[in-house]
């Protein structure tokens, strides 16, 4: 028989002691019925308790875990949660409250284990252990979205932006919104709108795995809408501020009727038809087509509602106006990532505008031969395609649009922004390098196959979106078009410029008697006159204004003279 050395004996003794602490791989952990794969360690029983690897399970619950080795302190943070405990103890601290959780926590193989009671008594998670089945079942932390929104507002207004950024922002939002930017945004809000005073209302809506919350915030001088998007881990996946556009009464002499564009389809869109009261038909009418982004029926931008202005201004002169919520505004959250990647302007804008035109033409109060399209910005770029693909309008009104490729305009807008940065800003050179790399990719879109374009992003968007849009032959349309076209542009527009985009329209329609052009000094992208701080930047849209009466009158006169 081989003789054991002292060192071997010690090793054997250590090995025989291990089973008392060994993790039991037969114990399964489920969260909301889904099995959790614990990293590097399994649950095990100790007496009457079941011990769970803390970090693996906490992460699945959307809770961040930090361990300070010097003090053996474990800290857990998440929305509406901040607690800590010392390894080896069985009490946790939450605020000024001390909470007991039974069996002491332990450190085994560089992993912290806690009893199931820690999850139920400290983290307030519903949980149970089925000893016969060898299964631990936990439920996700159930937090009311209204409570989450209230806490977000508290952290913003109290200046605790670091906790907000760390505990609430998901990784992608953290990349897009640096911590320093949070304080700057809130300071700008209070500079423009006065001191924050209270929450006016909170409205939460659940869509699939996402929850949207709209919070109306009261400041001394104005109200702001805070839009939040939460995932199932209660992390913010989207956040934005927008001035609240004041509700106004429908002007005397007008009526508004609720309509649905695409009723009975997979994508019904709510909207309004504005008509002169007691008007004798049939009336000329227009369909309003939005610019880029998920716009509502008013095409609300900042504190402005240009489509509402157009509807009232034209209806007062005897022209019916149909405006509706854009498909991505109403249904955007229902798209899967795969569906969103394949989205083109056809589904986003073109199809719905054609459906809206058909809806007007079927209304006996409307002159079906006098239905026009007014496209703003991207809507102006797409108006010829909408007409050619089935809109079949009596005429086209193009507001602040462009015949140039969309990616080219986005490049120019980014270049202008980067040029405005200080040369001492270290991010400027990096941004310039990024922009030029994106430009090279954009210039190669034409050579890409559709499959390649679908797998490529340019300026943060699918190259497929740009490629599909560029398939429409605008030059051919311009050569063949005989119907009247009105092109309007604000001279102070810094997004779509008179010296490039308006000039490009004039070149495209050169010599065409059916095209009329008008440039408005002093008007911006929304055809609103603005003079004040931040002129020439998106911040000017935060100040309320109205579409110029001159523009409204010019459009109405042009339509009425064509009847």
Buried (B, 14 or more C-beta within 10 A) or exposed (E): EEEEEEEEEEEEEEEEEEEEEEBEEEBBBBBEEEEBEBEEBBBBBBEEBBBBBBBBBBBBBBBBBEBEEEEBBBBBBBBBBBBBBBBEBBEBBBEEEEBEBBBBBBBBEEBBBBBBBBBBBBBBBEBEBEEEEBBBBBBBBEBEBBEBBBBBBEBBBEEEBEBBBEBBBBEEBBEEBEEEEBEEBBEBBBEBBEEBEEBEEBEBEEEEEBBBBBBBBBBEEBBBBBEBBBBEBBBBBBBEBBBBBEEEEBBEEBEBEEBEBBEEEEBBBBBBBBBBEEBEBBBBBBBBBBBBBBBBBBBBBBBBBBBBBBBBBBBBBBBBBBBBBBBBBBBBBEBEEEEEBBBBBBBBBBBBBBBBBBBBBEBEBBBBEBBBBBBBBBBBBBBBBBBBBBBBBBBBBBBBBBBBBBBBBBBBBBBBEBEEEEEEEEEBEEBBEBBEEBBEBBBBBEEBEEEBBBEBBBBEBBBBBBBBBBEBEBEEBBEEBEEBBBBBBBBBBBBBBBEEBBBBBBEBBEEBEBBBBBBBEEBBBBBBBBEEEBEEEEBBBBBBBBBBEEBBEBBBEBBBEBE
